[in-house]
């Protein structure tokens, strides 16, 4: 899970939709393992507060961007691009 204060190892953005990837090194039954978690969210401007906010609710027209960032995150993790630790963008 994303830890407070830690930065993701990689981010993918498409418009206002963003996927952030975190890497967790852990020990499982005496062997080191790596687990990744992905958070997908959308930025929007709240007219009432005049501030930018994040949400995990999406409209139908957000779904192509959501799909794109989810695919990029999956490729990054599965194709091994994450092995070098990556840089957060």
N, CA, C and O of each residue as an XYZ file, in Angstrom:
356
protein
N       0.832     -1.186      0.000
C       0.000      0.000      0.000
C       0.876      1.249      0.000
O       2.025      1.222      0.440
N       0.323      2.310     -0.488
C       1.038      3.576     -0.500
C       1.245      4.033      0.941
O       0.302      4.090      1.731
N       2.477      4.352      1.264
C       2.789      4.788      2.619
C       2.836      6.295      2.683
O       3.301      6.961      1.758
N       2.349      6.822      3.790
C       2.364      8.262      4.016
C       3.789      8.774      3.924
O       4.674      8.256      4.606
N       4.029      9.777      3.095
C       5.340     10.384      2.981
C       6.242      9.752      1.939
O       7.190     10.392      1.486
N       5.976      8.510      1.544
C       6.786      7.875      0.498
C       6.252      8.281     -0.865
O       5.050      8.467     -1.053
N       7.179      8.415     -1.818
C       6.773      8.774     -3.171
C       6.653      7.517     -4.011
O       7.339      6.525     -3.765
N       5.775      7.563     -5.007
C       5.678      6.410     -5.902
C       6.960      6.271     -6.729
O       7.680      7.246     -6.945
N       7.232      5.041     -7.189
C       8.426      4.824     -8.004
C       8.177      5.240     -9.453
O       9.124      5.475    -10.203
N       6.910      5.331     -9.847
C       6.572      5.712    -11.216
C       5.144      6.249    -11.249
O       4.284      5.804    -10.488
N       4.906      7.201    -12.129
C       3.558      7.736    -12.350
C       3.296      7.803    -13.844
O       4.196      8.085    -14.635
N       2.065      7.544    -14.215
C       1.613      7.706    -15.588
C       0.407      8.627    -15.565
O      -0.499      8.447    -14.751
N       0.389      9.618    -16.459
C      -0.707     10.579    -16.507
C      -1.291     10.638    -17.901
O      -0.576     10.551    -18.900
N      -2.607     10.789    -17.951
C      -3.322     11.031    -19.205
C      -4.380     12.071    -18.881
O      -5.428     11.755    -18.319
N      -4.096     13.305    -19.240
C      -5.004     14.380    -18.854
C      -5.011     14.513    -17.342
O      -3.957     14.659    -16.723
N      -6.193     14.463    -16.748
C      -6.318     14.615    -15.301
C      -6.305     13.285    -14.558
O      -6.440     13.266    -13.335
N      -6.144     12.169    -15.274
C      -6.129     10.845    -14.655
C      -4.688     10.399    -14.460
O      -3.852     10.535    -15.353
N      -4.413      9.861    -13.267
C      -3.049      9.490    -12.914
C      -3.021      8.118    -12.252
O      -3.872      7.801    -11.421
N      -2.032      7.308    -12.629
C      -1.748      6.042    -11.948
C      -0.383      6.177    -11.290
O       0.594      6.528    -11.952
N      -0.310      5.903    -10.010
C       0.944      5.965     -9.263
C       1.268      4.562     -8.755
O       0.396      3.854     -8.251
N       2.538      4.172     -8.897
C       2.973      2.822     -8.525
C       3.930      2.903     -7.345
O       4.874      3.693     -7.343
N       3.668      2.069     -6.338
C       4.546      1.939     -5.187
C       5.135      0.548     -5.176
O       4.498     -0.411     -5.610
N       6.368      0.439     -4.674
C       7.071     -0.831     -4.572
C       7.298     -1.140     -3.099
O       7.734     -0.283     -2.330
N       6.996     -2.379     -2.719
C       7.196     -2.806     -1.334
C       8.078     -4.047     -1.320
O       7.710     -5.083     -1.874
N       9.236     -3.941     -0.690
C      10.106     -5.101     -0.479
C       9.656     -5.756      0.819
O       9.502     -5.092      1.844
N       9.449     -7.068      0.759
C       8.994     -7.761      1.965
C       9.580     -9.150      2.029
O      10.078     -9.677      1.035
N       9.516     -9.733      3.201
C       9.984    -11.103      3.399
C       8.772    -11.997      3.558
O       7.874    -11.712      4.351
N       8.754    -13.088      2.792
C       7.628    -14.021      2.823
C       8.191    -15.429      2.953
O       8.858    -15.920      2.042
N       7.930    -16.068      4.066
C       8.434    -17.432      4.326
C       9.948    -17.518      4.172
O      10.468    -18.479      3.605
N      10.637    -16.525      4.672
C      12.091    -16.519      4.660
C      12.742    -16.072      3.366
O      13.969    -16.090      3.265
N      11.965    -15.673      2.379
C      12.577    -15.184      1.132
C      12.068    -13.786      0.808
O      10.929    -13.426      1.104
N      12.945    -13.021      0.194
C      12.604    -11.647     -0.176
C      11.655    -11.646     -1.373
O      11.878    -12.356     -2.353
N      10.625    -10.865     -1.287
C       9.693    -10.703     -2.400
C       9.431     -9.218     -2.612
O       9.687     -8.392     -1.736
N       8.921     -8.904     -3.780
C       8.557     -7.527     -4.109
C       7.078     -7.517     -4.456
O       6.593     -8.373     -5.195
N       6.380     -6.549     -3.919
C       4.967     -6.384     -4.235
C       4.741     -4.942     -4.663
O       5.287     -4.008     -4.076
N       3.924     -4.782     -5.697
C       3.608     -3.452     -6.203
C       2.149     -3.136     -5.912
O       1.292     -4.021     -5.914
N       1.886     -1.872     -5.663
C       0.501     -1.409     -5.535
C       0.320     -0.204     -6.454
O       1.255      0.561     -6.694
N      -0.891     -0.055     -6.959
C      -1.194      1.015     -7.908
C      -2.415      1.775     -7.415
O      -3.426      1.180     -7.043
N      -2.307      3.089     -7.419
C      -3.434      3.952     -7.076
C      -3.780      4.779     -8.307
O      -2.918      5.434     -8.894
N      -5.055      4.739     -8.689
C      -5.505      5.522     -9.836
C      -6.503      6.557     -9.328
O      -7.445      6.233     -8.606
N      -6.276      7.804     -9.718
C      -7.155      8.880     -9.285
C      -7.244      9.951    -10.359
O      -6.481      9.961    -11.324
N      -8.189     10.844    -10.165
C      -8.414     11.947    -11.107
C      -8.378     13.262    -10.341
O      -8.916     13.366     -9.239
N      -7.743     14.258    -10.931
C      -7.723     15.610    -10.357
C      -8.897     16.394    -10.926
O      -9.258     16.230    -12.091
N      -9.483     17.239    -10.105
C     -10.549     18.126    -10.568
C     -10.511     19.407     -9.746
O     -10.004     19.431     -8.624
N     -11.053     20.462    -10.322
C     -11.102     21.746     -9.639
C     -12.459     21.896     -8.976
O     -13.494     21.843     -9.640
N     -12.449     22.084     -7.661
C     -13.670     22.258     -6.884
C     -14.021     23.749     -6.872
O     -13.343     24.551     -6.230
N     -15.074     24.099     -7.581
C     -15.491     25.505     -7.681
C     -15.850     26.104     -6.325
O     -15.591     27.282     -6.078
N     -16.445     25.303     -5.448
C     -16.872     25.817     -4.143
C     -15.683     26.267     -3.292
O     -15.709     27.346     -2.702
N     -14.643     25.435     -3.233
C     -13.484     25.758     -2.397
C     -12.365     26.456     -3.174
O     -11.409     26.961     -2.586
N     -12.499     26.475     -4.511
C     -11.464     27.058     -5.384
C     -10.122     26.340     -5.218
O      -9.066     26.970     -5.263
N     -10.172     25.020     -5.025
C      -8.968     24.211     -4.858
C      -9.006     22.997     -5.775
O     -10.076     22.526     -6.159
N      -7.810     22.493     -6.124
C      -7.710     21.242     -6.843
C      -7.829     20.093     -5.850
O      -7.246     20.139     -4.767
N      -8.584     19.067     -6.219
C      -8.808     17.902     -5.363
C      -8.620     16.622     -6.179
O      -8.561     16.648     -7.409
N      -8.529     15.498     -5.453
C      -8.420     14.183     -6.086
C      -9.687     13.385     -5.802
O     -10.323     13.546     -4.760
N     -10.040     12.522     -6.751
C     -11.175     11.627     -6.554
C     -10.869     10.289     -7.203
O     -10.028     10.202     -8.097
N     -11.557      9.247     -6.750
C     -11.441      7.940     -7.398
C     -12.756      7.567     -8.074
O     -13.023      6.392     -8.326
N     -13.563      8.564     -8.360
C     -14.793      8.399     -9.142
C     -14.520      8.933    -10.545
O     -13.852      9.952    -10.720
N     -15.048      8.226    -11.536
C     -14.784      8.587    -12.928
C     -16.082      8.658    -13.715
O     -17.006      7.881    -13.477
N     -16.147      9.599    -14.659
C     -17.257      9.682    -15.600
C     -16.942      8.780    -16.793
O     -15.803      8.344    -16.960
N     -17.935      8.506    -17.608
C     -17.743      7.631    -18.764
C     -16.627      8.146    -19.673
O     -15.844      7.353    -20.196
N     -16.544      9.463    -19.866
C     -15.510      9.992    -20.761
C     -14.110      9.954    -20.143
O     -13.132     10.226    -20.840
N     -13.987      9.620    -18.845
C     -12.684      9.442    -18.201
C     -12.137      8.034    -18.419
O     -10.937      7.805    -18.262
N     -13.000      7.093    -18.776
C     -12.601      5.687    -18.820
C     -11.494      5.371    -19.828
O     -10.641      4.539    -19.518
N     -11.457      5.982    -21.013
C     -10.312      5.705    -21.898
C      -8.970      6.119    -21.272
O      -7.971      5.421    -21.447
N      -8.940      7.232    -20.554
C      -7.708      7.662    -19.878
C      -7.366      6.728    -18.721
O      -6.198      6.406    -18.503
N      -8.384      6.295    -17.983
C      -8.176      5.355    -16.893
C      -7.572      4.061    -17.445
O      -6.611      3.532    -16.886
N      -8.134      3.561    -18.535
C      -7.629      2.343    -19.165
C      -6.167      2.522    -19.596
O      -5.341      1.632    -19.392
N      -5.862      3.654    -20.179
C      -4.508      3.912    -20.662
C      -3.492      3.903    -19.525
O      -2.463      3.236    -19.629
N      -3.760      4.629    -18.444
C      -2.794      4.672    -17.340
C      -2.707      3.328    -16.634
O      -1.638      2.952    -16.153
N      -3.834      2.588    -16.562
C      -3.808      1.252    -15.949
C      -2.958      0.302    -16.790
O      -2.185     -0.483    -16.241
N      -3.093      0.363    -18.106
C      -2.274     -0.484    -18.985
C      -0.797     -0.147    -18.865
O       0.042     -1.047    -18.823
N      -0.471      1.130    -18.809
C       0.934      1.537    -18.679
C       1.512      1.054    -17.349
O       2.651      0.592    -17.297
N       0.733      1.159    -16.283
C       1.188      0.681    -14.973
C       1.422     -0.829    -15.019
O       2.433     -1.317    -14.514
N       0.502     -1.559    -15.615
C       0.629     -3.007    -15.740
C       1.876     -3.376    -16.537
O       2.631     -4.261    -16.135
N       2.096     -2.701    -17.665
C       3.282     -2.957    -18.486
C       4.561     -2.679    -17.701
O       5.512     -3.458    -17.757
N       4.579     -1.584    -16.983
C       5.755     -1.208    -16.196
C       6.098     -2.305    -15.193
O       7.265     -2.670    -15.043
N       5.090     -2.829    -14.510
C       5.310     -3.857    -13.491
C       5.649     -5.203    -14.126
O       6.631     -5.836    -13.738
N       4.858     -5.646    -15.088
C       5.002     -6.986    -15.652
C       6.206     -7.130    -16.570
O       6.848     -8.180    -16.578
N       6.521     -6.111    -17.332
C       7.636     -6.211    -18.266
C       8.991     -5.957    -17.606
O      10.027     -5.967    -18.270
N       8.970     -5.732    -16.304
C      10.215     -5.634    -15.570
C      10.887     -4.288    -15.594
O      12.012     -4.152    -15.113
N      10.223     -3.278    -16.145
C      10.828     -1.946    -16.162
C      11.047     -1.441    -14.749
O      11.876     -0.560    -14.524
N      10.306     -1.993    -13.790
C      10.383     -1.530    -12.417
C      11.591     -2.103    -11.669
O      11.862     -1.670    -10.549
N      12.317     -3.050    -12.241
C      13.427     -3.706    -11.543
C      14.525     -2.744    -11.129
O      15.180     -2.957    -10.109
N      14.735     -1.695    -11.899
C      15.798     -0.745    -11.573
C      15.366      0.272    -10.525
O      16.136      1.163    -10.166
N      14.131      0.140    -10.033
C      13.645      1.081     -9.028
C      12.880      2.221     -9.620
O      12.037      2.816     -8.949
N      13.156      2.550    -10.891
C      12.423      3.604    -11.569
C      12.562      4.952    -10.905
O      13.035      5.059     -9.774
N      12.159      5.948    -11.597
C      12.135      7.313    -11.064
C      10.718      7.804    -11.098
O      10.026      7.598    -12.094
N      10.262      8.442    -10.056
C       8.929      9.043    -10.045
C       8.952     10.222    -11.008
O       9.887     11.022    -11.001
N       7.938     10.320    -11.817
C       7.857     11.451    -12.751
C       7.088     12.577    -12.136
O       6.909     13.619    -12.766
